[in-house]
Amino acid sequence: MATVLSPKQSKVGLVSLGCPKALVDSERILTQLRADGYALSATYADADVVLVNTCGFLDSAREESLDAISEAIAENGKVIVTGCLGVEAAALQKRFPKLLAVTGPQQYEQVVRAVHSAAPQVPHPFVDLVPDIGIKLTPNHYSYIKISEGCNHRCSFCIIPSLRGDLQSRPANAVLHEAEKLVAAGTKELLVISQDTSAYGVDIKHATSPWRGYDVRSHMTDLCAALGSLGVWVRLHYVYPYPHVDAVMPLMADGKILPYLDIPFQHASPSVLKAMKRPANELKVLERIAGWRRLVPDITIRSTFIVGFPGETDEDFDYLLDWLEEAQLDRVGCFKFEPVKGAAANALENQVDEAVKQDRLDCFMAKQAAISAAKLNRKIGQTLEVIIDEVDNEGGATGRSKADAPEIDGAVQLRDSSGLKAGDIVKVLVEDADEHDLYGVVCSASTIG
Ligand code: SF4
């Protein structure tokens, strides 16, 4: 749970579960509560009320959320639930009759109202202040920035559209004003998130909005160009390979945004992609990747995959392995298909046996480990820019290169942290590598940011 302030204020404990998008929701709720004068409690015992921001994407995430609610009720007793699981309010109230309130995803006002009613706040002129950037749950030097909510696709394994609704894009200037504030407060890396970053602005017909004296279109390319003018690292997540993604390559080649694309491919076999109802699956992805690499030779492509999707045959899986060999992706995560309550894929025929799923997962990850190790090995001897995440007590430090997003990718381990602090951007000579991480030493007098 998050930090404590003045003992005179009502205090809110927060358990934040789920993906970076849920984390941004938590930040927004906490920002409002701090603006209303609430303090944050790091312990159940000290909190006047506990807020559990839940995730319901996978059954395992649901279980984790239900456990967290149970624990909060046992430890504190005054509990409000919000987030994805909040769409099942009646079932939750039945299972946990002591819950004070249940609100759904993005229902910020309802959550805040529920907190006010559970733990009324006495106004206080000195604590009713909130930093201009709001409350952050990430370190100061990097920040997630959410450009839209919801999704217009209907992938058969996913319930996000039913939880969060159709695409709702923020105006470009709202995103840019938030980004400016974050940069002014010390953010060195902006991580652009959404459910479908490439679709940004489709719902608002790519409307323009004024920023710094000109009109910015709510379109991925224009937003990236504007974010790229802020002088910090800009990293794109959840991009689908629509044709217009090619237009951000020059921004990467010019160093305006990081040469990094997080594209959740999920599979490669056409029949599995069709059954998954994946967006942009008909596009010739390997050719696109080759084209991107011609324009941006140091581009990092990260992706996630699902094995054992209903109907996936041995041939489909072999196709996927061959595709992976050819694609030579830099960073890859893989999951076994798991039925999610309410997902259309659950009703598909030919569900794959659990043991087969596990074999395919092991086989897939072994192949990717070899690809990743070879790719990282080729970085030995290179000098890379690295942002420092943490300086440890034993004289070392951990950072990330432009190829590494926080939490999900590898790291750059430094054996000497002299003079370093979190958020520094330094040049590092890579001395060694394994299948996940790089190991190196800071080049002398190299702080560049
Ligand atoms: S693109 Fe597909 S997987 Fe992603 S949020 Fe939309 S429906 Fe879900």
Boltz pocket constraint, residues with backbone or C-beta under 6 A from the ligand:
constraints:
  - pocket:
      binder: B
      contacts: [[A, 150], [A, 151], [A, 152], [A, 153], [A, 154], [A, 155], [A, 158], [A, 159], [A, 160], [A, 161], [A, 195], [A, 196], [A, 277], [A, 279]]
      max_distance: 6.0
